[in-house]
Structure formats: C-alpha cells, structure tokens
Amino acid sequence: MSLYDYILSPIIVFIVGYTLLRLMGKKAVTEMTMFDLLAVLVVGNIITTPITSNQLGLATYYSLAIAIIYIVFARLKLINKIRPIMTPSSTVLIRSGEIIEHALKKERMTVSEIISSLRVKGYTNVEDIEMMTIESTGKISIIPKSDKRPLQANDLQVTPSPTFVEIPLVIDGEIIDHNLNFLHLDYRWLWNQLMAYNLNEGNLSEITLATYNQQGFVDVDITSKKQNEGPNGYKPGRN
C-alpha cells in the first residue's frame, strides 16, 4: 500500500464529499425533501465506493481515518480566520416583509417552501416578518416585526406563573395509569372530571387526549367527527 492509499485517499474522499454537500446547499443537510434525501444518499454511496469495495480491514481503517479528519475539520472551524472558509454564512430570505428572490435562487428554495416554513413558525403573512434567514445548519430562523411578535409578560410589566407541563392522563382512549399514580389520583377522580364533558367509561375511546392542567382539572380533546367546510377548512396541498 502506498502513501496515497493510507493518507491522501481518505482526505480526498472527505473533502470531495464535503464540497459536494456545500454545492448542494444548506437545505440539503437538514430541511430535506425526499429528493434532497435521495441526492445525499446517492452522493454518499458514490464517494464511499472506493472504500467499501476493498477488504474489511482496509475499510475499517478508512472509516477511522475519515472520523479523525472530521474531528480535525471540526477543530479548525473553531479558528476565527478559517471558520468563514469552512462554514457557509447565513442567507437572508425575507427582509422587512419583502422576499429576496436572488437569495431563494442561491439556496434553491421556492416561495412555497418559504410559506411552509412560516406556517411551521406560526405566521401566515410574509409582511409580518422583519427577517427570515436560513442558517449555516440549514435551519430556518424568523424574527417577526415588533408589532407582530407574541406579547411578552414584560410588555405588561407582570410576573408570569411558573411554566407547567400538562400531564397526559388519557391518550387515544387509553388511560395512562402510571401518570395517575404519579399524581396520587384514581379512576373515580378521573371519571368525575370527565363528567364535566358529558363523558364516562363508555366514551373513553372518543378521547384523543386528556391532560392534567395547572389548576388541577382535566382538559379533554375529543375525536372530531365533523369536517371543516368553507375557507376556514382550507389545508395546504392540491386536494
């Protein structure tokens, strides 16, 4: 075996793979569609073919070598002068309520994907956004305009109650016994709570979720049998 096989080859494989992922864009790393995932899998298979086609011992060596190279690259990214070369910068997609079209082309994103990302964050109007960026990790970050951001407790100069995580007691019609035990409650207490929703043991299968709230009562979500109609029943997609 030559110097190329033991040292240069794994370094070249790692650099080629990293370069190809950079060319494919930040979206291909985390915000994956089925096409993005397929592309990454195909590229990964192509660049590792020279490794996996050899014997097990050599393949193990290459895997270890690439892991070491990855660690070295991760360390190099901590150096300020080198970081801009190795890590792609964030890209602004929306600024002051305006979509930046050339940024979408750069990141190979569509307006539909922008709208979808806004919905994930709880926004429906592009004009409500002060800045939207795709970070170096491929994740989307959104800063709403000051008059569109959620109201904060300090805006009202009040001290909020401590955060309380509601505890599931019924999920998909099944009672979560260990949560009842944790709260030192029993079935009788649960049935009394469900009576407020006109529910009893026979209606248990209709309960999608029932949770213990901060006030010590039960919140219930019942399986809906009605279909939304009209504009309020819109859902994304062609159907």
N, C-alpha and C positions, 0 to 999 in steps of 0.2 A: 504494500500500500504506500502511496506517495503522500507528500505534504499536502497536496490538493485534496486528496480523499479524506484526510483526517482533520484538516483545519479550514481550508478555503471553501470546500464544498458546503458544509453546514452553514457557514457565514453567508455564502452567496444565496443559498436556499432561503434563509431567514430574511435577508434584505430584499430579495425578489418578491417574496410573499408580502412583506410589509409595504413595499412600493405598490404592488397591485391593489392592496386594500386601500391605500391612500388615494390611488387613482379612481377607485370605485366610489369614494366619497364617504363622509361620516355617517350618512343614513344607512349605509350597508352594514355598519357594525352593530348597531343596536335597534334602530327603528326599521326592522326587517319586514318586508312583504315576502310572499312565497318566492317571488322572482329573485329578490335580494338573497334570501337564504340559499336558494339553488345555486346562484352565482358563487357565493362564498364556499359552498361545499365543493363545487367543481374546481375552483381555483385551489382549494386546499388539497384535493386529490391529485391535481396535476403537479403541484410543486413538491409533493412528498413521494411521487412515483420513484424517483431515483433512490430514495432511501428504503422504502418498503420492498423494493424488488430484490434487495440484497439479503444476505443471511441475517438471522435473528440477532446475533451478537453485534454485527455492524449497525443494524437498525437501532438497537438499544443505545449504542454509542452516539449515533446521530441525534436521537431523541434527547439524550442527556446534554449533548453539545448545544442543541438549539435552546434548551431550557437555560443553560448558562448564558448564552448570547442574549436571551430575553432579559435575564436579570441584569446583565451589563447595560443593555439599552435602557432599562428602567432606571438604573442609577445615573446614566448620562442625562436623562430627562430632568434630573434634579439640578443640573448646572444651568444657570440662567442664560448664558450665551449660546448654549446648544439647544435648549428647550424649543425655541421657535422653529428650528430646522426639523426637529423630530415630531413635534406635536402640531397639528393643524389648528389655526386660530378659530375662534367663534365667528359665525356668519350671521349678520343681522338680516332677518327676513321681513320684518314689519317695523316701521319707524313712524311714530306719530299718526297711527291709523292708516298708513299707506303701505301697500305691498311692494316690496322691492323686487321687480321682475328679474333683473340680472342676477340677483342673489339666488332666486329659485333655480335659474338655469345652471348656475355654478354648482349648486348642491343636488341638481337633478330631482327637484321636488315639484309637485303640481299644486295648483290652487286648491284642489280638492283635499290634498293631504294637509295643507295649511288649515283649512276649515275644520278638518277632522281633529287636528291637534288642538285647536281652540276649544272644540266641544269637550275633549278629554279634560281640559283645564277649567271647564265651566263657563266658557264665553261663546256667544253666538254672533257677535258683530266685530268685524275687523277694526272698525273705527274706535272701538273701546280700548284698543291696545296701544300702549306707548312704545313698547319694544318687544319684539319676539326674536329670539336667536336660536340657532342650532349650535350646541356647544361642541367642543372637540371630542366629547364622548359619544356624540350622535343624539343626545337627549335634547328635547325642546324646553326652553325656559321662556316664561311670559311675564312681563311687567305691565299691568293694566294702567290706564290713565288714572290720575289721582282721584277723579270723581267717580270712577268705575270700580275701584278696588273695594273689597269687602270692608264693612265698617269694623273698626278696631275698638277694643274696650277703652284704650287711652283717648280715642276721639271723644268719648262721652265722659271721660275722667271718672271711670268707675273701676272697681276691682272685681274681676270675674271670679266665679266659683271655680274650685279646682276641677281639672278635667276628669270626667268619669267615663269609663269604658263600659257600655252596657253589656250585660252578661246573657248569652243565649240560654233560654230555657226550653224552647221547642224549635226544632229545625226540620222542615219538610215533614211535619206531622209526627215527629219522634221526640219524646221528652228526653232532655239531657240530664240524666239522674245525678251525675257527679257535680253538676253546677247547682242543682237544688240542694244537694248535701253540703256543698261549699258554703251556701247561704244559710244553712240550717233551716231550710224550709221543706214542706212536704206537699204531697199531691193535693190534699184538701185545700191548702192555701192557694195552690195554682188554679184549681177549679173555681174557687171563689173569685179570683182575679179575672178568669176567662168569662165568668157570668156577666161582667160589665160589657162584654162584646157579644152577648147572646150566644155564647159558645159553651159546649160541655164536652164530655168524653167522646160522644158520638161524632163531634165535629172536629176532632183532633187532626184528621187527615187534611182538613181545609186550611190549616195554619201553615203558612210558608215559614214564618219566623215570629217567635215571641221572645222578648228580651226583658230583663230586669233593669229598670231605669234608676236614675239618681234619687228620685222621690220615693223609691221603694215599691213602685207599682209595676205593672206589666204593659209593655207596648206590643201590639199584635199586628202583623201583616197577614192578611188572608188572601188565598189564591183567588185572583180575579177571573171571573167568567165572562166579563164584558170586553168587547173590542172597542178601542177608541176610534171614533169616526170624526170626519171633518179635518180642518187644518191642525188642530191640536193632536191629532192622531198620526201626524207625519213621522216617518222614520227614514233615515238615510238609506239610499240604495235605489235600485230601479223598480223593485216590486212594491 
